[in-house]
Amino acid sequence: MKIQSVNPATEQVNKEFETLTKEEVINVAKDVNGAFPAWSSLSVQERAGYMKRLSSVFREHSEEYGRLITMEMGKPINQAKFELERCARMADTYSANAEKWLADEPVEFEAKRAFVAHQPIGTVLGVMPWNFPFTQVMRFAIPVITAGNTAILRHSNVVPMCALAAENCFRLAGFPENVFRTVITDHDAVKALVKSKYINGVSLTGSVDAGRMIAAIAAKSIKKFVLELGGSDPFIVLDDADLELACKGAVKGRLTNSGQSCICSKRFIVVKSIADEFTRKFVELMKMQKAGNPTDPNVEVGPMANRQQLEIIERQVNELVAKGAKILCGGKRIQGKGYFFEPTVLENVDAAYVAKNELFGPVAPIIVVKNEDAAVKIANKTFYGLGATVWTKDLEKGERAARRIESGLVFVNDTTRADPRLPFGGVKESGIGRELSRYGLLEFTNTKSIVLS
C-alpha cells in the first residue's frame, strides 16, 4: 500500500511512501524491544545526557524541520519553527529533572529500609496525530525514553516525512540503535502491534473513536495505555475581564495552528453585560488576521491539513447556520489552490452542537450567558474535559471558576498550552492519564514497593 504526503497549501504531492506490512512492523517491534535491556540499564544521568544532546539537535535543525512541517501539514512557518524550540525545551526539562523525578522515595515503615522505586516497563507504542508533527511525538517519546523505556512511533499518515525526521533526530543525537523507531503503516498493522508481545504500553493522541479502539485492544492484553482525545475547550469571559487582553487571547487561543489543536479555545462563553463589546472587538481582530501561504512569516492562518479537514469545518459551519447561527466574519473556504478556510466568528450558535462537535479549524462560536454560574454550567455541559480559560481581573474569582470547571487544565487570563513542567491531559472523553511533567514521566513505569527487613 502506498500513501502520499501532500502540501495542503498547494495540493501538490511532496512524496510517496510504501507502508510496512504487519510482519515488518512486528519485526521492528522485536528489534526495539530487544534494545530495552541495554537502554534501561543505563543510569538516569546517562539517559539525561542523551536528552541534552537531543535538545541541541532540535535547535540546530529548527529551520530545516520547520520548513518540513509547513510543507507537509501547512502550519505557518513561524509557528512551525517554534515547534522545534518547544521540543528542545521539553528535552531540556527532562534532562535537568530526570534524576530528581525518578529518584527512589523513602517510606516510613517497620523495617530496616523501605522505599518506592520507579522502573521502566519495556517498549511503548505512540500513535500520534498530524497537527503538531514534532511536539506531539516528543511529548510522548521524551518522557517514555527518559524513564528507560524504548519507543515506537506510528505517526499519522498525513505527515510521513515528519515521522521519519523525528526518528532521525534521535539518530543525530547519538541514541543507541532501536531506542526510537518510526513505522509507516496502516491501521491493521497498528492493531497487530498493540496485541504484540513486544509492546508493553500504548500512548495515543487522536479521536475518541480511535481511543476506544486502542483501549479495547490494550485492555485484552492488560497493557497500560494513555489517551489524549481532544476537546471542546471553553473560553469564559466574565463581566470584569480586561476586554483588550481577552480579545487578543481569544484570537490566539482560536487561531493557533489555524485552529487545529486539541487545546485551542473552541467555545467562547461570554457574560451578557459585556458580550456586545467583546464580540465587536473580537470580530475586528479576527478580520485582521491574514490567511494564506504558510511560508510567508506574516501569515497567521495557514490551510487545513488536508481536504477532509476542510470539508468537515465547512460542513460544521453550514450546519450551525442552518440551526440559526449568524456569521459575523468569514464563514467560507477561500477559493483557489489549497485547503484554506476564512477566520470565522459566529453568534447565536446552538450551544449543544458546539459542545459535542469539536471545531477543528479557525471558527469561533460565541455563546452569551447570564453570569459566572451559567458560564461554568455551559462549560461543563460537554463530553469533553481537556482545557479551559477564564478571563477576569479578580484572581480569586478566576480560581473559584477554575476549580469548578471539569477539565485537566485551566488557565486564568492566559491561553491554554502544553508545558513540560505541567501535567497535560483531560477528563471525561478527553482521555485517561497524563503526559509531561513528573506525572507523565511516571505513567509508563512500574511503581514498585521495596522493603528490606
C-alpha positions in Angstrom: 0.0 0.0 0.0 1.2 3.5 -0.9 0.5 6.8 0.9 1.1 10.3 -0.3 2.5 13.3 1.6 0.5 16.3 0.2 1.3 20.0 0.6 -2.1 21.4 1.9 -1.2 24.9 0.7 -0.6 23.9 -2.9 -2.3 20.4 -3.2 0.9 19.1 -4.7 2.3 15.7 -3.8 5.5 16.0 -1.8 6.4 12.3 -1.9 5.0 8.8 -1.9 5.8 6.1 0.7 5.3 2.4 0.8 3.7 1.3 4.0 5.2 -1.6 6.1 3.3 -4.9 6.4 2.2 -6.4 9.7 5.2 -8.7 9.6 7.6 -5.9 9.0 6.3 -3.7 11.9 6.3 -6.7 14.2 10.0 -7.2 13.3 10.7 -3.6 14.1 8.9 -4.0 17.5 11.1 -7.1 18.2 14.2 -5.1 17.5 13.1 -2.1 19.6 12.1 -4.5 22.4 15.5 -6.1 22.1 17.1 -2.7 22.7 15.3 -2.3 26.0 17.6 -4.2 28.4 20.7 -2.2 27.5 18.9 1.1 27.4 17.1 0.6 30.7 20.4 -0.5 32.4 21.9 2.9 31.8 21.9 5.3 34.8 19.3 8.1 34.8 22.2 10.6 34.4 23.4 8.8 31.3 19.9 8.9 29.7 19.6 12.6 30.7 22.8 13.3 28.8 21.3 11.9 25.7 18.3 14.2 26.2 20.6 17.2 26.4 22.1 16.2 23.0 18.6 15.8 21.6 17.8 19.3 22.7 20.7 20.6 20.7 19.6 18.7 17.6 16.1 20.4 17.7 17.7 23.8 17.8 20.3 23.1 15.2 17.7 21.8 12.7 14.8 24.1 13.5 14.9 25.8 10.1 15.0 22.6 8.2 12.3 20.7 10.1 10.2 23.9 10.5 10.0 24.1 6.7 9.2 20.4 6.6 6.2 20.9 9.0 4.9 23.8 6.9 5.3 21.8 3.7 3.6 18.7 5.0 0.7 20.0 7.2 0.5 23.7 6.5 1.5 25.2 9.8 2.5 28.9 9.5 6.3 29.0 9.3 7.0 30.9 12.5 4.8 28.5 14.5 6.5 25.6 12.8 10.0 26.7 13.7 8.8 27.4 17.3 7.6 23.8 17.5 11.2 22.7 17.3 12.1 25.1 20.1 9.3 23.6 22.2 10.8 20.2 21.6 14.2 21.5 22.7 12.7 22.9 25.9 11.0 19.6 26.6 14.3 17.7 26.3 16.0 20.3 28.5 13.3 19.9 31.2 13.7 16.1 31.3 17.4 16.3 31.2 17.5 18.7 34.1 14.9 16.9 36.2 15.1 13.2 35.4 17.3 12.2 38.3 15.1 14.0 40.8 11.8 12.9 39.3 12.8 9.2 39.1 14.6 9.0 42.5 13.6 6.4 45.0 11.1 7.6 47.5 11.8 6.6 51.1 8.8 5.4 53.2 8.5 5.2 56.9 7.9 1.5 57.6 8.5 -1.1 60.3 11.6 -2.4 58.5 15.3 -1.5 58.2 14.5 0.3 54.9 11.5 0.7 52.7 11.2 2.8 49.5 9.3 3.2 46.3 11.2 2.7 43.0 10.1 3.8 39.5 11.3 1.3 36.9 10.7 1.2 33.1 8.2 -1.3 31.7 9.6 -2.1 28.2 8.6 -0.8 24.8 5.9 1.8 24.4 4.0 2.4 21.1 3.0 6.0 20.4 0.1 6.5 17.9 0.2 10.2 17.1 -1.7 12.8 15.1 -0.6 15.2 12.4 -1.4 18.6 14.0 1.9 19.0 15.9 4.1 16.7 13.9 7.1 17.1 16.3 6.0 18.3 19.7 3.2 15.7 19.8 5.7 13.0 19.2 8.2 14.3 21.7 5.5 14.8 24.3 5.1 11.0 24.2 8.7 9.9 23.4 10.9 12.1 25.6 9.3 11.1 29.0 9.0 7.4 27.9 12.6 7.2 26.8 14.0 9.2 29.7 12.3 6.7 32.1 14.3 3.9 30.5 11.7 2.5 28.0 12.2 2.2 24.3 9.7 3.6 21.9 8.0 3.0 18.5 6.2 5.9 16.7 3.3 5.2 14.4 2.6 8.7 13.2 -0.4 9.9 11.2 0.0 9.1 7.5 -0.7 12.8 6.8 2.9 13.5 7.9 5.2 10.6 6.9 8.2 12.9 6.2 7.9 14.4 9.7 7.6 10.9 11.1 10.9 9.8 9.6 12.6 13.1 10.6 11.6 12.5 14.2 13.4 9.2 14.1 16.4 11.0 12.6 16.5 13.4 15.5 17.3 10.6 17.8 19.9 9.2 15.4 21.6 12.6 15.1 21.7 12.9 18.9 23.6 9.6 19.1 21.0 7.4 20.8 21.7 3.7 20.6 20.1 1.9 17.7 16.4 0.9 18.1 15.8 3.0 21.2 13.3 5.0 19.0 11.9 3.9 15.7 9.2 5.1 13.3 6.9 2.8 11.3 4.8 4.0 8.4 1.9 1.6 8.2 -1.9 1.1 8.2 -4.5 0.7 10.9 -4.5 -3.1 10.8 -0.8 -3.2 11.5 -1.3 -0.8 14.4 -3.8 -3.2 15.9 -1.3 -6.0 15.5 1.4 -4.0 17.2 -0.8 -3.3 20.2 -1.5 -7.0 20.5 2.1 -7.9 20.1 4.1 -9.4 23.0 6.9 -6.9 22.1 4.7 -3.9 23.1 4.3 -3.2 26.8 2.3 0.1 26.7 0.5 2.4 24.3 0.1 6.2 24.2 -2.5 7.6 21.7 -3.5 11.1 20.8 -6.4 11.2 18.5 -10.2 10.9 18.2 -12.5 9.5 20.8 -13.3 6.6 18.5 -9.6 5.8 18.0 -9.0 6.0 21.7 -11.8 3.5 22.4 -10.4 1.1 19.8 -6.9 1.2 21.1 -8.0 1.0 24.8 -10.2 -2.1 24.0 -7.3 -3.9 22.3 -4.7 -3.0 25.0 -7.2 -4.0 27.8 -7.4 -7.5 26.4 -3.7 -7.9 27.0 -3.7 -5.9 30.3 -1.4 -3.3 28.9 -1.1 0.2 30.2 -2.4 3.0 28.0 -2.6 6.8 28.0 -5.2 8.5 25.8 -5.4 12.2 24.9 -8.6 12.6 22.8 -9.1 16.3 22.2 -11.7 18.6 23.5 -14.2 21.5 23.1 -12.4 23.9 25.3 -14.4 26.8 26.9 -13.1 30.3 26.8 -15.0 32.1 29.6 -15.1 35.9 29.7 -16.5 37.2 33.0 -18.1 40.6 33.4 -14.9 42.2 34.9 -12.5 40.9 32.3 -9.9 43.2 30.6 -11.5 43.0 27.2 -8.5 44.2 25.2 -6.5 41.4 26.8 -9.3 38.8 26.5 -9.9 39.6 22.8 -6.2 39.2 22.0 -6.2 36.0 23.9 -9.3 34.8 22.0 -7.7 35.3 18.7 -4.5 33.5 19.8 -6.5 30.8 21.5 -8.7 30.2 18.5 -6.2 30.5 15.6 -3.0 28.8 16.9 -2.1 26.1 14.3 -5.0 27.5 12.2 -7.4 26.3 14.9 -6.2 22.7 14.6 -5.2 22.0 18.2 -6.8 19.9 20.9 -6.4 22.7 23.4 -7.4 25.6 21.1 -10.3 27.6 22.6 -13.4 26.4 20.8 -16.4 27.7 22.7 -16.4 31.4 23.6 -18.8 31.8 26.6 -19.3 35.5 27.4 -21.3 37.1 30.2 -24.2 39.2 28.7 -23.2 42.5 30.2 -20.0 42.7 28.2 -20.9 40.4 25.3 -21.6 43.1 22.7 -18.3 44.9 23.4 -16.3 41.7 23.5 -17.9 40.5 20.2 -17.2 43.8 18.4 -13.6 43.8 19.4 -13.1 40.1 18.7 -14.6 40.3 15.2 -12.4 43.4 14.4 -9.3 41.4 15.4 -10.3 38.3 13.6 -10.8 40.3 10.4 -7.2 41.5 10.6 -5.7 38.0 10.7 -4.0 37.1 7.4 -4.7 33.7 5.9 -2.6 32.4 3.1 0.7 31.0 2.1 2.1 29.4 5.3 5.7 30.0 4.2 5.1 33.8 4.5 6.2 34.8 8.0 3.4 37.5 8.1 0.7 34.9 7.7 -1.1 33.9 10.9 -3.6 31.3 9.4 -2.5 28.5 7.2 -4.5 25.9 5.4 -6.4 23.0 6.9 -4.1 20.0 7.0 -6.0 18.1 4.3 -9.1 18.2 2.2 -11.1 16.1 4.7 -10.5 18.7 7.5 -11.5 21.5 5.2 -14.7 19.7 4.3 -15.5 18.9 7.9 -15.2 22.5 9.1 -17.2 23.8 6.2 -20.0 21.3 6.9 -20.0 22.3 10.6 -20.3 26.0 9.8 -23.2 25.3 7.4 -24.9 23.1 10.0 -24.6 25.8 12.6 -26.0 28.4 10.2 -28.9 26.1 9.4 -29.6 25.9 13.1 -29.8 29.8 13.4 -26.2 30.9 13.8 -25.2 34.3 12.3 -21.9 34.7 10.6 -20.1 37.9 11.8 -17.0 37.4 9.7 -15.6 34.7 7.4 -17.7 31.6 7.1 -16.4 30.0 3.9 -13.5 28.3 2.3 -11.0 30.5 0.4 -11.2 29.9 -3.4 -8.2 28.7 -5.3 -5.5 26.1 -4.6 -5.0 24.9 -1.1 -7.3 23.9 1.8 -7.9 27.3 3.3 -10.9 28.5 5.4 -11.6 32.1 6.5 -11.1 33.1 10.1 -14.7 33.0 11.3 -16.9 34.3 14.2 -20.4 33.0 14.7 -23.1 34.3 17.2 -26.4 32.8 18.2 -25.0 29.3 18.0 -26.5 26.1 19.2 -24.6 25.5 22.4 -25.3 21.8 22.4 -23.9 21.3 18.9 -20.6 23.0 19.6 -20.3 21.2 23.0 -20.3 17.8 21.3 -18.8 18.6 17.9 -15.2 19.7 18.1 -14.5 22.6 15.7 -11.0 21.8 14.4 -10.4 24.9 12.4 -10.5 28.8 12.6 -14.1 29.0 13.6 -15.2 30.8 16.9 -18.7 30.3 18.2 -19.9 32.9 20.8 -22.3 31.8 23.5 -23.9 34.5 25.7 -24.8 33.7 29.3 -26.3 35.5 32.2 -23.4 35.2 34.8 -20.5 33.2 36.1 -22.6 30.3 37.3 -24.3 30.0 33.9 -20.9 30.2 32.2 -19.4 27.3 34.3 -22.6 25.3 33.8 -22.3 25.6 30.0 -18.6 25.0 30.1 -19.1 21.7 31.8 -22.1 20.6 29.6 -19.9 18.6 27.3 -18.5 15.1 26.9 -15.0 16.7 26.8 -12.8 18.0 29.5 -9.3 18.9 28.3 -8.5 22.6 28.7 -10.3 25.9 29.6 -9.5 29.5 30.1 -11.2 32.1 32.3 -10.8 35.9 31.9 -11.3 38.1 34.9 -9.4 40.9 36.8 -10.3 39.2 40.1 -7.9 36.2 40.6 -10.0 34.8 43.5 -13.0 34.7 41.2 -10.8 33.2 38.5 -9.5 30.5 40.8 -13.1 29.7 42.0 -14.3 29.2 38.5 -11.2 27.2 37.6 -11.8 24.8 40.4 -15.4 24.3 39.3 -14.6 23.6 35.6 -14.3 19.9 34.7 -11.0 19.7 32.8 -7.4 18.7 33.0 -6.0 22.3 32.6 -7.4 25.7 33.3 -5.5 28.9 32.6 -6.7 32.2 34.0 -6.0 35.3 31.9 -3.9 33.3 29.5 -4.4 30.8 26.7 -4.0 27.1 27.4 -0.8 25.4 26.3 1.3 22.4 26.9 4.4 22.9 29.0 6.8 20.2 30.1 6.6 21.5 33.7 2.9 20.9 33.9 0.9 17.6 33.6 -1.1 17.5 30.4 -4.3 15.5 29.9 -8.1 15.5 30.3 -11.1 14.0 32.0 -14.3 12.5 30.7 -14.0 11.7 26.9 -10.9 13.9 26.6 -8.8 11.0 27.8 -7.1 9.0 30.5 -3.6 9.5 32.0 -1.2 12.4 31.8 1.7 13.5 29.6 4.6 15.8 30.5 6.0 16.8 33.9 6.8 14.2 36.5 3.3 12.7 36.2 3.9 12.0 32.5 7.3 10.6 33.2 5.9 8.0 35.7 3.0 6.9 33.5 5.0 4.1 31.8 7.0 3.0 34.9 6.4 0.2 37.4 5.9 1.9 40.7 7.5 -0.7 42.9 7.5 -1.0 46.7 10.7 -2.5 48.1 11.0 -3.4 51.8 14.3 -4.5 53.4 13.8 -6.2 56.8 
